[in-house]
Amino acid sequence: MRHGSRPLAALSLALLGLGAGQPAPLAATEAAVDAPAKMAGPAPLAMPAPSAERMDAAKPATTVVSATVTDLRNNNGVVRACLTDNAKKFPECTDEGHTYRVAAKAGPSVTFTFKNVAPGRYAISLIHDENENDRMDRKLLVMPKEGYGFSRDAKVVMGPPSFKSAAFDVGNEPVRQTIRMRYMF
């Protein structure tokens, strides 16, 4: 959602979605998440089991996406990351489309690894949840008080970047992103 008259409010509201839901398990400064498999339902009983060759051919190709977060101002709290292919909901982190959330203990740098990611066009949004309250804290009701960042190090100009600005392609080869954490205060 774009808020032309209130761009900083748009950034704060968009980043609030990253803290939604249950917090993910934490690791020291590294976290990994497996992409959930799409459930197609049980196979019909009358159908013969596919051969190993066909099974490999029918299995969708997946890869690993890793993101290293730099420039954290302190080691307080956690860094929350969201990888999504949903352009309409970016940078919010909803469960629509291929969306994966993970959190890791803050440190000098943090690396996230998203495993079994299907090919497509994705973007990553981050928040540094310094007080671990599962949301983006704001100053003056609209401006982010905690850190934020986006894949491709997309710039923030009067609101969050577009999906197009932060998006990158995922194919069959591993993808690496370096994202600089930014702070307004």
C-alpha positions in Angstrom: 0.0 0.0 0.0 1.4 3.4 -0.9 0.7 6.5 1.2 1.6 9.4 -1.0 0.9 12.0 1.7 2.5 10.1 4.5 5.6 8.3 3.2 7.2 7.7 6.5 4.0 6.3 7.9 4.0 3.9 4.9 7.5 2.7 5.7 6.6 2.1 9.4 3.3 0.3 8.5 5.0 -1.8 5.9 7.8 -2.9 8.3 5.3 -3.7 11.0 4.4 -6.8 9.1 7.8 -8.3 9.7 7.2 -8.7 13.4 3.8 -10.3 12.9 3.3 -13.9 14.0 5.3 -16.1 16.3 9.0 -15.4 16.7 11.3 -17.8 14.9 13.9 -19.9 16.7 17.1 -18.0 17.3 20.7 -18.8 16.5 23.8 -16.9 17.6 24.2 -14.9 14.4 23.0 -17.2 11.8 19.6 -18.6 10.9 18.2 -20.9 8.3 14.7 -21.8 7.2 13.5 -24.5 4.8 10.9 -23.4 2.3 7.6 -25.1 3.0 6.7 -27.7 0.4 3.5 -27.2 -1.5 0.9 -29.8 -0.6 -0.7 -31.3 -3.6 -2.8 -33.8 -1.6 -2.4 -37.6 -1.5 -1.8 -39.5 -4.8 -4.7 -41.6 -6.1 -4.4 -45.2 -4.9 -4.8 -46.7 -8.4 -1.9 -44.7 -9.8 1.4 -46.6 -9.9 4.3 -45.0 -8.1 6.5 -42.9 -10.4 10.0 -44.2 -11.1 13.0 -42.6 -9.4 13.9 -41.0 -12.7 10.5 -39.5 -13.2 10.3 -38.4 -9.5 13.5 -36.4 -9.9 12.3 -34.9 -13.1 8.9 -33.9 -11.6 10.4 -32.5 -8.4 10.6 -28.7 -8.8 14.2 -27.4 -8.7 15.1 -25.4 -5.6 18.1 -23.5 -4.4 19.5 -21.6 -1.4 19.2 -17.9 -0.9 21.5 -16.4 1.7 21.6 -12.8 3.0 24.3 -11.2 5.1 23.2 -8.2 7.1 25.9 -5.6 7.9 26.1 -2.3 9.8 24.0 -3.2 12.8 24.5 -0.5 15.4 24.5 -2.9 18.3 24.0 -6.5 19.4 20.7 -5.9 21.1 17.7 -8.0 20.2 17.1 -9.9 16.9 17.1 -9.3 13.2 13.9 -10.4 11.5 14.0 -11.3 7.8 11.3 -11.9 5.3 11.8 -13.4 1.8 8.8 -13.1 -0.5 7.7 -13.3 -4.1 4.5 -11.3 -3.4 5.0 -7.9 -5.1 1.7 -6.6 -3.9 2.4 -7.2 -0.2 6.1 -6.2 -0.2 7.7 -5.1 2.2 5.0 -6.5 4.5 5.5 -10.1 5.5 2.2 -12.0 4.9 1.7 -15.7 4.3 0.6 -15.3 0.7 2.7 -16.6 -2.1 6.2 -18.0 -1.3 6.9 -16.2 1.9 9.5 -17.2 4.4 10.3 -15.6 7.8 13.3 -16.1 10.1 14.9 -14.3 13.0 18.5 -14.4 14.4 20.3 -12.9 17.4 21.8 -9.6 16.4 25.6 -9.4 16.1 28.3 -7.5 14.2 26.8 -9.2 11.1 24.0 -11.7 10.7 23.6 -14.3 7.9 20.3 -15.8 7.0 19.9 -18.9 4.8 16.7 -19.7 3.1 16.7 -23.3 1.9 14.6 -25.0 -0.8 13.6 -21.8 -2.5 11.7 -22.3 -5.7 12.8 -20.3 -8.8 11.1 -16.9 -9.2 11.5 -13.2 -8.4 11.9 -12.4 -4.7 12.7 -9.5 -2.4 13.9 -9.5 1.2 12.9 -7.0 3.9 14.6 -6.7 7.4 14.1 -5.1 10.7 16.4 -4.9 13.7 14.0 -5.6 16.6 16.3 -4.2 19.3 13.9 -4.7 22.2 12.4 -8.0 20.9 8.8 -6.8 21.0 8.0 -8.4 17.6 7.2 -5.1 15.9 8.9 -2.0 14.4 9.0 0.7 17.0 8.3 4.3 15.8 9.3 7.8 16.8 6.9 10.6 16.4 4.3 8.0 15.5 5.5 7.4 12.0 9.3 7.2 11.6 11.1 3.9 12.2 13.1 4.0 15.5 14.7 0.6 14.8 16.8 -0.5 11.8 15.5 -1.7 8.5 17.0 -2.9 5.2 16.0 -4.4 1.8 17.6 -6.8 -0.7 19.7 -5.2 -3.4 20.3 -2.6 -0.8 17.3 -0.8 -2.2 17.1 2.9 -1.3 14.4 4.3 1.0 13.1 7.6 -0.4 10.1 9.0 1.3 8.7 5.5 2.0 9.6 1.9 1.5 11.2 0.8 -1.8 9.0 -0.9 -4.5 9.2 -4.6 -5.0 10.9 -3.9 -8.3 13.7 -1.9 -6.7 14.5 -4.7 -4.2 13.7 -7.8 -6.3 16.2 -10.3 -7.6 15.8 -13.5 -9.6 16.2 -16.9 -8.1 17.0 -19.8 -10.5 18.8 -23.1 -9.9 22.1 -21.6 -8.6 22.6 -20.3 -5.0 21.9 -16.6 -4.6 23.8 -14.3 -2.1 22.7 -10.8 -1.0 24.5 -8.3 1.2 22.1 -5.9 2.9 23.2 -2.9 4.9 21.0 -2.1 8.0 19.8 1.5 8.0 18.7 3.7 10.9 16.9 7.0 11.0 17.8 7.9 14.6 
